[in-house]
Amino acid sequence: MGMTDNEIIKALECCKRDDCDNCPNDFGNCYANLAGFALDLINRKKAEIERLESALDAANYTIGYFKAEAIKEFAERLKEMDGYNNHTFDDCASVLIPEEYQKGRYEKTREIWDTIDRLVKEMVGDNNGNTQRKEDEGK
């Protein structure tokens, strides 16, 4: 039978204070047994940390992906506010503002759309939302 994590910690604290009377380790050969229990505790905690780091990497990957998708969707919705879905900028400009087209509005609207595209690229990055997980970066 082994010791619980709390008993191992308490036993180590007792060893540190040279307080054998309050030590929960009653297996004899105190230091050898306690060292084995402590090593088991350290290895379990190390494995748990690695598992949690992996889960955190997966969560960050998922969050990054959905954030990038939300940013791209928001940008597309900004561009489609005029109701002309799936049209290029030039199609929309020639239909929506034919008289302003000659008055420089075309250039201003083009600048706004280009700014939206630039901001999306800045926010999402060059990978266009296809973020890599830490474990995939070195491959």
ABEGO torsion letter per residue (X at the ends): XBBBAAAAAAAAAAAAAGBAAABABAAEGAAAAAAAAAAAAAAAAAAAAAAAAAAAAAAAAAAAAAAAAAAAAAAAAAAAAAGBBGBBAAAAAAAABAAAAAAGAAAAAAAAAAAAAAAAAAAAEAAGGBBBBAAAAAX
